[in-house]
Amino acid sequence: MLRFLTLVLIIFQSCCGVVMADEDSDRRDQMARQILDEMSPLNGPGLQYVVVDNASTIFEYSTGLSDISTNKSLELDQTLAAFSMTKPLTAIAILQLVERNRLDLDDKLSDIIQHPYDHGVTIAQLLAHTSGIPNPIPLKWVHLVEDHAGFDESLALTAVLKKHNNIDSKPGVKYKYSNIGYWLLGKVIEQVSGLFYPTFIQKNIFSPLELTSADIGFLLADVASHAKGYLKKWSLMDIAGRFLIDDGVYGSNEGNWIRIKNLYPNGPSFGGAIGTARSFSVVLKDLLSGQSRLLGPTGKQLLYSQQSVASGKKIDMTLGWHIRQLDKMTYFYKEGGGAGFCCEMRVYPEAGLASVLMLNRTSFNFKKNLSALDRLFVQPHSHN
């Protein structure tokens, strides 16, 4: 009888624990939705937010508008421009080639492709932004979607390299972010693999994860399923943008916002991905997995290894991720932003979670706002 009563008590406690856990999750999710709604301006652009672990989606939500002129809501299956959030995809592709013995991190860039910079620049330095290659403002390195058929990427890159051909510092000496560096990494991928960069990414990253062109890619698969990008009228970005962005990218005024026409960055490998927050979360879910379909143990270790400059000083950078802490918990992240869109994705290895936040507006305080959101999910795991 005592054994039976003990079993009943264990079952009762277990059921109570499940109910309480469900109630805690419901309160957390309700709070997250409330915060997200408050972050989305009334009658303005929207956002997508997804949190995953290594096997499932913990939370996902979208709010706000994808088209202000028609009052169309932003849905989770609509794509947005990721801009520099593309760079970890480029890093993964490079590390895949390293794992396949097609490339070495210490290989000299000049041994693979021609460039005007120091011949000592290595693949690892390009990945970690320690190559010394300059980083001029890239806001004009775009072209309209309607002009893509006549666009020549090679000519565009040649023009940029000719105009910005002086190195800012000796390779390996210091950290300095460089879009040009990642544009050149795209050319390395093409030279080594024999495939165009978007094709390599599709075959080696998207397809293994069963992501379709409707989920993520480098071309607009369906304009109707792509959110419109916006810039706040009379904002600092609007005023500054008049000097930094070609007038041809500006669309109509829609309420308090200026619509940005659909664009493609000239260099797909530094900022050309277009996708949903869900699709990027699938990539992060795989990286959290013990059996990644993208990288083996060596590649994953390299992707998350903190880098140093020549003096031995550590920098807040891996071979593809930036490094930061949230309440003493280390996370790896990459932000992206450009005309009409901004985003950030994070990986919290200690919590076994990752998050993606994407918006169809030009600017957003991710360090403050995404951190506030992520705390709801990572803090319960921080003491496990």
CORWOTA-V343582 format. One record per pair of residues at least 4 apart in sequence whose ideal C-beta (glycine too) atoms are under 7 Angstrom apart, sorted by the first residue. I is the first residue (numbers start at 1). J is the second residue. D is the distance in Angstrom with one decimal. If there is no record, write none. Layout:
# CORWOTA-V343582
i & j & d
I & J & D
I & J & D
This chain:
# CORWOTA-V343582
i & j & d
1 & 5 & 6.4
2 & 6 & 6.3
3 & 7 & 6.6
4 & 8 & 6.5
5 & 9 & 6.4
6 & 10 & 6.5
7 & 11 & 6.4
8 & 12 & 6.2
9 & 13 & 6.3
10 & 14 & 6.3
11 & 15 & 6.3
12 & 16 & 6.3
13 & 17 & 6.3
14 & 18 & 6.6
15 & 19 & 6.4
16 & 20 & 6.2
17 & 21 & 6.2
18 & 22 & 6.3
19 & 23 & 6.3
20 & 24 & 6.3
21 & 25 & 6.4
22 & 26 & 6.3
23 & 27 & 6.5
24 & 28 & 6.2
25 & 29 & 6.1
26 & 30 & 6.2
27 & 31 & 6.3
28 & 32 & 6.4
28 & 376 & 5.1
29 & 33 & 6.4
29 & 59 & 5.8
30 & 34 & 6.4
31 & 35 & 6.4
31 & 376 & 6.1
32 & 36 & 6.3
32 & 59 & 6.1
32 & 61 & 6.7
32 & 373 & 6.1
32 & 376 & 5.4
33 & 37 & 6.3
33 & 61 & 5.5
34 & 38 & 6.5
35 & 39 & 6.4
35 & 372 & 6.5
35 & 373 & 6.0
36 & 40 & 6.6
36 & 47 & 6.4
36 & 49 & 5.8
36 & 61 & 5.6
36 & 63 & 5.3
37 & 63 & 5.3
39 & 47 & 6.5
39 & 369 & 5.9
40 & 44 & 6.7
40 & 46 & 5.4
40 & 47 & 5.8
40 & 63 & 4.7
40 & 64 & 3.6
43 & 68 & 6.7
43 & 255 & 5.7
44 & 64 & 6.4
44 & 65 & 6.5
44 & 68 & 6.8
44 & 257 & 6.2
45 & 64 & 5.6
45 & 65 & 6.1
45 & 230 & 4.6
45 & 257 & 6.7
45 & 359 & 6.4
45 & 360 & 4.5
45 & 361 & 4.1
46 & 62 & 6.2
46 & 63 & 5.5
46 & 64 & 2.3
46 & 65 & 5.3
46 & 66 & 6.2
46 & 74 & 3.3
46 & 360 & 6.2
47 & 62 & 6.8
47 & 63 & 6.3
47 & 64 & 5.8
47 & 357 & 6.4
47 & 358 & 6.6
47 & 359 & 4.4
48 & 62 & 4.6
48 & 74 & 6.8
48 & 76 & 5.8
48 & 276 & 6.5
48 & 277 & 3.8
48 & 358 & 4.9
49 & 60 & 7.0
49 & 61 & 5.4
49 & 277 & 6.5
49 & 357 & 5.0
49 & 373 & 6.5
50 & 57 & 6.5
50 & 60 & 4.5
50 & 277 & 4.6
50 & 278 & 5.7
50 & 281 & 4.3
50 & 355 & 6.9
50 & 356 & 4.9
51 & 58 & 4.4
51 & 59 & 4.4
51 & 353 & 6.2
51 & 355 & 4.9
51 & 377 & 5.1
52 & 56 & 6.8
52 & 57 & 5.3
52 & 58 & 6.1
52 & 281 & 4.7
52 & 284 & 6.1
52 & 285 & 4.6
52 & 353 & 7.0
52 & 354 & 5.4
53 & 58 & 6.0
53 & 288 & 6.5
53 & 352 & 5.4
53 & 353 & 5.6
54 & 285 & 6.2
54 & 288 & 3.9
54 & 289 & 4.6
54 & 352 & 6.2
57 & 281 & 6.9
58 & 353 & 6.9
58 & 377 & 6.3
59 & 377 & 6.8
60 & 76 & 6.0
60 & 278 & 6.8
62 & 74 & 5.1
62 & 75 & 5.8
62 & 76 & 4.8
63 & 74 & 7.0
64 & 74 & 5.2
65 & 71 & 6.5
65 & 72 & 6.2
65 & 73 & 6.2
65 & 74 & 6.0
66 & 72 & 5.2
66 & 73 & 6.6
66 & 74 & 4.0
66 & 78 & 5.4
66 & 227 & 3.9
66 & 228 & 6.3
66 & 360 & 6.4
67 & 72 & 4.0
67 & 228 & 5.2
68 & 230 & 6.9
68 & 254 & 4.1
68 & 255 & 5.4
68 & 257 & 5.8
69 & 254 & 4.8
74 & 78 & 6.0
74 & 227 & 5.7
74 & 360 & 6.7
76 & 276 & 6.5
76 & 278 & 5.9
77 & 225 & 6.9
77 & 276 & 6.2
78 & 225 & 5.5
78 & 226 & 6.5
78 & 227 & 5.0
78 & 276 & 6.7
79 & 225 & 6.3
79 & 226 & 4.8
79 & 227 & 7.0
79 & 274 & 5.1
79 & 275 & 5.5
79 & 276 & 5.6
80 & 227 & 5.2
80 & 341 & 5.3
80 & 343 & 6.9
80 & 358 & 4.8
80 & 360 & 5.5
81 & 229 & 6.5
81 & 274 & 5.5
81 & 338 & 6.6
81 & 340 & 6.8
81 & 341 & 4.2
82 & 86 & 5.5
82 & 273 & 4.3
82 & 274 & 6.5
82 & 275 & 6.0
82 & 336 & 5.0
82 & 343 & 5.7
83 & 265 & 6.8
83 & 271 & 4.3
83 & 336 & 3.8
83 & 337 & 5.7
83 & 338 & 4.2
83 & 341 & 6.4
84 & 270 & 6.8
84 & 271 & 5.0
84 & 334 & 6.8
84 & 335 & 6.6
84 & 336 & 4.0
84 & 337 & 6.9
85 & 273 & 6.8
85 & 280 & 6.9
85 & 334 & 5.3
85 & 335 & 6.8
85 & 336 & 3.4
85 & 343 & 5.1
85 & 345 & 5.9
86 & 90 & 6.4
86 & 269 & 6.9
86 & 270 & 6.7
86 & 271 & 5.1
86 & 272 & 5.7
86 & 273 & 4.0
86 & 336 & 7.0
87 & 91 & 6.3
87 & 182 & 5.3
87 & 270 & 6.6
87 & 320 & 6.7
87 & 334 & 5.9
88 & 92 & 6.3
88 & 320 & 4.9
88 & 321 & 6.5
88 & 334 & 5.2
89 & 93 & 6.5
89 & 201 & 5.8
89 & 205 & 6.0
89 & 273 & 6.2
90 & 94 & 6.6
90 & 182 & 5.6
90 & 185 & 5.3
90 & 186 & 6.3
90 & 269 & 4.7
91 & 95 & 6.4
91 & 127 & 5.5
91 & 303 & 6.5
91 & 319 & 5.9
91 & 320 & 2.8
92 & 96 & 6.4
92 & 205 & 6.2
92 & 294 & 5.7
92 & 295 & 6.4
92 & 303 & 7.0
92 & 320 & 7.0
93 & 97 & 6.9
93 & 189 & 5.3
93 & 200 & 6.0
93 & 201 & 6.0
93 & 204 & 6.4
93 & 205 & 6.8
94 & 98 & 6.5
94 & 103 & 6.8
94 & 123 & 6.5
94 & 127 & 6.3
94 & 185 & 6.0
94 & 189 & 6.7
95 & 99 & 6.4
95 & 295 & 6.0
95 & 299 & 4.2
95 & 302 & 5.6
95 & 303 & 6.0
95 & 319 & 7.0
96 & 100 & 6.4
96 & 204 & 5.7
96 & 295 & 6.7
96 & 299 & 6.7
97 & 102 & 4.3
97 & 103 & 4.1
97 & 189 & 7.0
97 & 192 & 5.6
97 & 193 & 6.8
98 & 103 & 5.2
98 & 104 & 6.7
98 & 105 & 6.1
98 & 299 & 6.8
99 & 295 & 6.9
99 & 296 & 5.4
99 & 298 & 5.9
99 & 299 & 4.8
102 & 192 & 5.2
103 & 107 & 6.0
103 & 123 & 6.5
103 & 192 & 5.5
105 & 122 & 6.8
105 & 123 & 5.2
105 & 124 & 4.0
106 & 122 & 5.5
106 & 124 & 6.6
107 & 111 & 6.0
107 & 112 & 6.5
107 & 122 & 6.5
107 & 123 & 5.2
108 & 119 & 6.4
108 & 120 & 6.8
108 & 121 & 6.9
108 & 122 & 6.0
109 & 113 & 6.5
109 & 115 & 6.0
109 & 121 & 4.6
109 & 122 & 6.8
109 & 123 & 6.7
109 & 126 & 6.6
109 & 184 & 6.5
110 & 115 & 6.5
110 & 119 & 4.4
112 & 188 & 5.3
112 & 191 & 5.4
112 & 192 & 6.8
113 & 184 & 6.8
113 & 187 & 5.1
113 & 188 & 6.2
113 & 191 & 5.5
115 & 161 & 6.5
115 & 184 & 6.1
116 & 161 & 5.5
116 & 165 & 4.0
117 & 121 & 5.6
117 & 133 & 5.5
117 & 167 & 4.9
118 & 132 & 6.6
118 & 167 & 5.2
118 & 170 & 6.7
118 & 171 & 5.3
120 & 171 & 4.8
121 & 125 & 5.7
121 & 126 & 6.7
121 & 131 & 4.7
121 & 133 & 7.0
121 & 171 & 4.8
122 & 171 & 7.0
123 & 127 & 6.6
123 & 188 & 6.7
124 & 128 & 6.2
124 & 319 & 6.4
125 & 130 & 4.7
125 & 131 & 4.2
125 & 171 & 5.3
125 & 172 & 5.7
126 & 131 & 5.1
126 & 181 & 4.5
126 & 184 & 6.4
126 & 185 & 5.3
127 & 319 & 4.2
127 & 320 & 5.9
128 & 307 & 4.3
128 & 317 & 5.1
128 & 319 & 5.8
129 & 175 & 5.6
129 & 176 & 6.1
129 & 177 & 5.0
129 & 178 & 5.7
129 & 181 & 6.4
129 & 317 & 6.1
130 & 172 & 5.4
130 & 174 & 6.7
130 & 175 & 5.6
130 & 307 & 7.0
130 & 309 & 5.8
131 & 171 & 5.4
131 & 178 & 6.4
131 & 181 & 5.2
132 & 167 & 4.6
132 & 168 & 5.3
132 & 169 & 4.1
132 & 170 & 5.8
132 & 171 & 5.2
132 & 173 & 6.7
132 & 176 & 6.6
133 & 167 & 6.3
133 & 178 & 4.5
133 & 180 & 5.2
133 & 181 & 4.7
134 & 164 & 5.0
134 & 166 & 6.9
134 & 168 & 5.0
134 & 178 & 6.7
134 & 180 & 6.6
135 & 176 & 6.6
135 & 177 & 5.4
135 & 178 & 4.5
135 & 179 & 5.8
135 & 180 & 6.7
136 & 164 & 5.3
137 & 244 & 6.0
138 & 179 & 4.9
139 & 244 & 4.6
139 & 245 & 5.1
139 & 338 & 6.8
139 & 339 & 6.6
140 & 245 & 6.8
140 & 246 & 5.9
141 & 160 & 6.9
141 & 265 & 6.2
141 & 266 & 4.4
141 & 267 & 6.6
142 & 249 & 6.9
142 & 263 & 4.4
142 & 264 & 6.6
142 & 265 & 5.5
142 & 266 & 6.3
142 & 339 & 6.9
143 & 147 & 5.0
143 & 148 & 6.5
143 & 151 & 5.1
143 & 263 & 6.9
143 & 264 & 5.8
143 & 266 & 6.3
144 & 248 & 6.8
144 & 261 & 5.8
144 & 262 & 6.9
144 & 263 & 6.2
145 & 220 & 6.0
145 & 262 & 4.2
145 & 263 & 6.7
145 & 264 & 6.0
147 & 151 & 6.0
148 & 264 & 5.7
152 & 156 & 6.6
153 & 157 & 6.2
153 & 266 & 6.3
153 & 267 & 7.0
154 & 158 & 6.2
155 & 159 & 6.4
156 & 160 & 6.6
156 & 266 & 4.3
157 & 161 & 6.2
157 & 183 & 6.2
157 & 267 & 6.6
158 & 162 & 6.2
159 & 163 & 6.3
160 & 164 & 6.0
160 & 180 & 6.5
161 & 165 & 6.0
164 & 180 & 6.7
168 & 176 & 5.9
169 & 173 & 4.9
169 & 174 & 5.5
169 & 176 & 6.5
172 & 309 & 6.1
172 & 310 & 4.4
173 & 309 & 6.0
173 & 310 & 5.5
174 & 309 & 5.6
175 & 309 & 6.7
175 & 315 & 4.5
175 & 317 & 6.0
179 & 183 & 6.3
179 & 270 & 4.5
179 & 271 & 6.9
180 & 184 & 6.4
181 & 185 & 6.7
182 & 186 & 7.0
182 & 269 & 5.6
182 & 270 & 4.0
183 & 267 & 3.7
183 & 269 & 5.8
183 & 270 & 4.7
184 & 188 & 6.6
185 & 189 & 6.6
185 & 269 & 5.8
186 & 190 & 6.6
186 & 197 & 4.3
186 & 267 & 6.4
186 & 268 & 6.3
186 & 269 & 2.5
187 & 191 & 6.2
188 & 192 & 6.1
189 & 193 & 5.7
189 & 197 & 5.5
189 & 200 & 5.5
190 & 195 & 6.6
190 & 196 & 6.1
190 & 197 & 5.5
193 & 200 & 5.2
195 & 199 & 4.5
195 & 200 & 4.3
197 & 201 & 6.5
197 & 268 & 5.5
197 & 269 & 5.2
198 & 202 & 6.2
198 & 218 & 4.1
198 & 268 & 5.7
199 & 203 & 6.2
200 & 204 & 5.7
201 & 205 & 5.1
201 & 206 & 6.4
202 & 206 & 4.8
202 & 207 & 6.1
202 & 217 & 6.8
203 & 207 & 5.6
204 & 208 & 6.9
205 & 209 & 6.8
205 & 283 & 7.0
205 & 294 & 6.1
206 & 211 & 4.2
206 & 216 & 6.0
208 & 293 & 4.5
208 & 294 & 6.5
209 & 282 & 5.2
209 & 283 & 6.6
209 & 286 & 5.9
209 & 293 & 6.4
211 & 215 & 4.4
211 & 216 & 5.3
211 & 279 & 5.3
211 & 282 & 6.0
213 & 217 & 4.6
213 & 221 & 4.4
214 & 221 & 5.2
214 & 222 & 6.7
214 & 225 & 6.9
215 & 275 & 6.1
215 & 276 & 6.0
215 & 279 & 4.1
216 & 273 & 6.4
216 & 274 & 6.9
216 & 275 & 3.1
216 & 276 & 6.9
216 & 279 & 3.9
217 & 221 & 6.1
217 & 274 & 6.2
218 & 268 & 5.0
218 & 272 & 4.8
218 & 273 & 6.3
218 & 274 & 6.6
220 & 226 & 5.3
220 & 262 & 6.4
220 & 274 & 6.4
222 & 226 & 6.9
223 & 262 & 6.8
226 & 262 & 7.0
227 & 360 & 4.2
228 & 259 & 5.5
228 & 360 & 6.4
229 & 260 & 4.2
229 & 339 & 6.5
229 & 340 & 1.9
229 & 341 & 4.9
229 & 360 & 5.3
230 & 257 & 4.2
230 & 258 & 6.6
230 & 259 & 6.0
230 & 260 & 6.5
230 & 340 & 5.9
230 & 360 & 6.1
230 & 361 & 4.9
231 & 235 & 6.9
231 & 237 & 6.0
231 & 238 & 5.5
231 & 241 & 6.6
231 & 257 & 6.8
231 & 258 & 4.7
231 & 260 & 6.0
231 & 339 & 7.0
231 & 340 & 6.4
231 & 362 & 4.7
232 & 237 & 7.0
232 & 238 & 6.3
232 & 256 & 6.7
232 & 257 & 6.1
232 & 361 & 6.9
233 & 238 & 6.0
233 & 253 & 6.6
233 & 256 & 5.3
233 & 257 & 6.0
233 & 258 & 5.5
234 & 238 & 5.7
236 & 240 & 6.0
237 & 241 & 5.5
237 & 362 & 5.1
237 & 363 & 5.4
238 & 258 & 6.6
240 & 244 & 6.0
241 & 245 & 4.5
245 & 249 & 5.7
245 & 339 & 5.9
249 & 260 & 5.8
249 & 261 & 5.3
249 & 263 & 6.1
249 & 339 & 5.7
250 & 258 & 6.0
250 & 260 & 6.8
251 & 258 & 7.0
251 & 259 & 3.6
251 & 260 & 6.2
251 & 261 & 4.9
252 & 259 & 5.4
253 & 258 & 5.8
254 & 259 & 5.4
260 & 339 & 4.7
260 & 340 & 3.4
263 & 339 & 6.2
264 & 272 & 6.4
265 & 270 & 6.9
265 & 271 & 4.3
265 & 272 & 4.8
267 & 271 & 6.8
267 & 272 & 6.8
268 & 272 & 3.1
271 & 336 & 6.7
271 & 338 & 6.7
275 & 279 & 4.1
275 & 280 & 5.9
277 & 281 & 6.2
277 & 356 & 4.3
277 & 357 & 6.9
277 & 358 & 4.6
278 & 282 & 6.8
280 & 284 & 6.6
280 & 345 & 5.5
280 & 356 & 4.7
281 & 285 & 6.1
281 & 354 & 6.7
281 & 356 & 4.9
282 & 286 & 6.7
283 & 287 & 6.6
284 & 288 & 6.4
284 & 345 & 6.3
284 & 347 & 5.9
284 & 354 & 3.7
284 & 356 & 6.9
285 & 289 & 6.7
285 & 354 & 6.9
286 & 292 & 5.2
286 & 293 & 5.7
286 & 294 & 5.5
287 & 292 & 6.1
287 & 294 & 7.0
287 & 300 & 6.9
287 & 347 & 6.4
288 & 347 & 6.9
288 & 352 & 6.2
288 & 354 & 6.0
292 & 300 & 6.2
295 & 299 & 3.4
295 & 300 & 4.8
295 & 303 & 6.6
297 & 301 & 6.2
298 & 302 & 6.4
299 & 303 & 6.3
300 & 304 & 6.6
301 & 305 & 6.1
302 & 319 & 5.4
303 & 318 & 6.2
303 & 319 & 6.0
303 & 320 & 5.4
303 & 321 & 6.9
304 & 318 & 5.5
304 & 321 & 6.9
304 & 332 & 6.4
305 & 318 & 5.7
305 & 319 & 6.7
306 & 314 & 5.6
306 & 318 & 6.0
306 & 323 & 6.3
307 & 315 & 5.6
307 & 317 & 5.2
307 & 318 & 6.1
307 & 319 & 6.7
308 & 312 & 5.6
308 & 313 & 6.1
308 & 314 & 5.1
308 & 315 & 6.6
309 & 313 & 5.4
309 & 315 & 6.1
316 & 322 & 6.1
316 & 323 & 4.3
316 & 324 & 6.7
317 & 322 & 5.9
317 & 323 & 6.5
318 & 323 & 6.6
318 & 332 & 6.6
321 & 332 & 3.7
321 & 333 & 6.6
321 & 334 & 6.2
322 & 333 & 5.5
322 & 334 & 6.3
323 & 330 & 6.5
323 & 332 & 6.0
324 & 331 & 6.1
324 & 333 & 6.1
325 & 329 & 6.2
325 & 330 & 5.5
326 & 331 & 5.8
326 & 371 & 5.5
326 & 374 & 6.5
326 & 378 & 6.9
329 & 348 & 6.3
329 & 350 & 5.5
329 & 351 & 6.8
329 & 378 & 6.4
329 & 382 & 5.8
330 & 350 & 6.8
331 & 346 & 4.9
331 & 347 & 6.3
331 & 348 & 4.7
332 & 346 & 6.9
332 & 347 & 4.6
333 & 344 & 6.0
333 & 345 & 6.7
333 & 346 & 4.3
334 & 344 & 7.0
334 & 345 & 6.0
335 & 343 & 6.9
335 & 344 & 4.2
335 & 366 & 5.9
336 & 342 & 6.7
336 & 343 & 4.8
337 & 341 & 6.9
337 & 342 & 3.8
337 & 362 & 6.8
337 & 363 & 7.0
339 & 362 & 6.5
340 & 360 & 6.6
340 & 362 & 6.0
341 & 359 & 6.8
341 & 360 & 5.7
342 & 359 & 5.5
342 & 361 & 6.7
342 & 362 & 6.2
342 & 363 & 6.0
342 & 364 & 5.1
343 & 357 & 6.4
343 & 358 & 4.1
343 & 359 & 6.6
344 & 357 & 5.7
344 & 366 & 4.4
344 & 370 & 5.7
345 & 354 & 7.0
345 & 355 & 6.8
345 & 356 & 4.4
346 & 354 & 6.3
346 & 355 & 5.1
346 & 374 & 6.6
347 & 354 & 4.6
348 & 353 & 4.9
348 & 354 & 6.7
348 & 378 & 5.1
350 & 382 & 6.9
351 & 378 & 4.3
351 & 381 & 3.8
351 & 382 & 6.2
352 & 381 & 6.5
353 & 377 & 5.9
353 & 378 & 5.7
353 & 381 & 6.5
355 & 374 & 5.3
357 & 366 & 6.9
357 & 370 & 5.1
359 & 364 & 5.5
364 & 369 & 6.7
365 & 369 & 5.3
366 & 370 & 4.5
367 & 371 & 6.2
368 & 372 & 6.6
369 & 373 & 6.7
370 & 374 & 6.0
371 & 375 & 6.4
374 & 378 & 5.4
375 & 379 & 5.3
378 & 382 & 6.2
